[in-house]
Amino acid sequence: MTQREFIDKLKNALSGKVSAGTVQENVNYYEQYFWSELRSGRSEEDICASLGSPQLIAKSILEAEKFQSGTTEDTYSGKVHEEKDYRSTTTRWTDNVRSFHIPGWLMLLLAASLFFTIISVVVTIFSALAPIIVPICIVLFIVHIFKNNFG
């Protein structure tokens, strides 16, 4: 499948089911994604294969739209009903749990950023304390030597 075929299938699957702005927003997102991946040397077919079915992506977008609007459609009956936020008076938990998916590459980027941030903080703290710690260690070492030789 080519980029154009992917984008066209995505547009067709979304058209008439979500606002034109939402369709255009998602088309722009996937066009930019293709553009960045093509620049990194991947082929259109490889990118399409890694993204999966445009119809499945459209279904996910439609579900997200329904969830954000506060309504859900029963797949079997076609009935639309309001999401209710049931709160227990004793536990204070809500029944509708919201979740989102973070792409693997973004999770890896966040983990690497966190790792390097922690390393830089540790190095900064050590370099700030080194002028104090090094002389103390030298004094303690000299005291230890004198204790063992003259003690």
C-alpha positions in Angstrom: 0.0 0.0 0.0 1.2 3.5 -0.7 1.0 6.6 1.4 -1.8 8.0 -0.8 -3.8 4.8 -0.6 -3.4 4.8 3.2 -4.5 8.4 3.6 -7.5 7.9 1.2 -8.7 4.8 3.1 -8.3 6.7 6.4 -10.3 9.7 5.0 -13.0 7.4 3.7 -13.3 5.6 7.0 -13.7 8.8 8.9 -15.7 10.9 6.5 -19.2 11.6 7.7 -18.6 10.1 11.1 -16.5 12.8 12.7 -16.1 16.5 12.0 -14.2 17.7 8.9 -11.7 19.3 11.3 -11.0 16.0 13.0 -10.6 14.2 9.6 -8.1 16.9 8.5 -6.3 16.9 11.8 -5.7 13.1 11.5 -4.8 13.3 7.8 -2.2 16.0 8.6 -0.8 13.9 11.5 -0.3 10.8 9.3 1.0 12.8 6.4 3.6 14.4 8.7 4.4 10.9 10.1 4.9 9.6 6.6 7.1 12.6 5.7 9.4 12.1 8.7 9.7 8.4 8.2 10.4 8.8 4.5 13.2 11.2 5.4 14.7 8.7 7.7 14.9 6.2 4.8 11.9 4.0 5.2 9.8 3.0 2.3 6.0 3.8 2.0 5.2 0.1 2.1 7.2 -0.4 5.3 5.6 2.6 7.0 2.1 1.4 6.0 2.9 -2.1 7.3 4.1 -0.7 10.6 1.0 1.5 11.0 -1.5 -1.3 10.3 -4.9 -1.0 8.9 -6.2 2.5 8.2 -9.7 1.2 9.0 -8.6 0.0 12.4 -6.9 3.4 13.0 -10.2 5.1 12.0 -12.1 2.9 14.4 -9.8 3.9 17.2 -10.3 7.6 16.3 -14.1 7.2 16.3 -14.0 5.4 19.7 -11.9 8.3 21.1 -14.3 10.8 19.7 -17.2 9.0 21.3 -15.4 8.8 24.6 -14.5 12.5 24.6 -18.1 13.5 23.8 -19.4 11.4 26.7 -21.5 9.1 24.6 -21.0 5.5 23.6 -22.8 3.5 21.0 -23.8 -0.1 21.7 -22.2 -2.0 18.8 -25.0 -4.6 18.7 -28.1 -2.5 19.2 -26.9 0.8 17.7 -28.3 2.7 20.7 -26.5 5.7 21.9 -26.4 6.3 25.7 -24.7 8.8 28.0 -21.6 7.8 30.0 -22.4 8.3 33.7 -19.8 8.9 36.3 -20.9 6.7 39.2 -19.2 7.6 42.4 -19.4 5.5 45.5 -19.9 7.5 48.6 -17.6 5.3 50.6 -14.7 4.7 48.2 -14.7 7.8 46.0 -13.7 5.7 42.9 -15.2 6.4 39.5 -16.5 3.6 37.3 -15.3 5.0 34.0 -11.5 4.7 33.7 -9.8 6.8 31.1 -6.6 5.5 29.6 -4.3 6.4 26.7 -1.7 4.6 24.7 1.9 6.0 24.5 3.8 4.8 21.4 6.8 2.7 22.1 9.2 5.2 20.5 7.9 8.0 22.7 8.2 5.8 25.8 11.8 5.0 24.9 12.5 8.7 24.3 11.0 9.6 27.7 12.9 6.8 29.5 16.2 7.9 27.9 15.5 11.6 28.8 14.7 10.6 32.4 17.9 8.5 32.6 20.1 11.3 31.3 18.4 13.8 33.6 19.1 11.7 36.6 22.7 11.2 35.6 23.2 14.9 35.1 21.7 15.7 38.5 24.0 13.1 40.2 27.1 14.5 38.4 26.1 18.1 39.3 25.6 17.2 42.9 28.9 15.3 43.0 30.8 18.1 41.3 29.3 20.7 43.7 30.3 18.6 46.7 33.7 17.4 45.4 35.6 20.5 46.8 34.4 19.5 50.2 34.4 15.8 50.1 37.9 15.3 48.5 39.8 17.3 51.3 37.8 15.4 54.0 38.7 12.1 52.4 42.4 13.1 52.3 42.4 14.2 55.9 40.7 10.9 57.0 43.2 8.9 55.0 46.1 10.7 56.6 44.6 10.2 60.1 44.1 6.5 59.3 47.7 6.1 58.2 49.0 7.9 61.4 46.7 5.7 63.5 48.0 2.5 62.0 51.7 3.5 62.1 51.8 5.3 65.5 48.8 3.8 67.3 
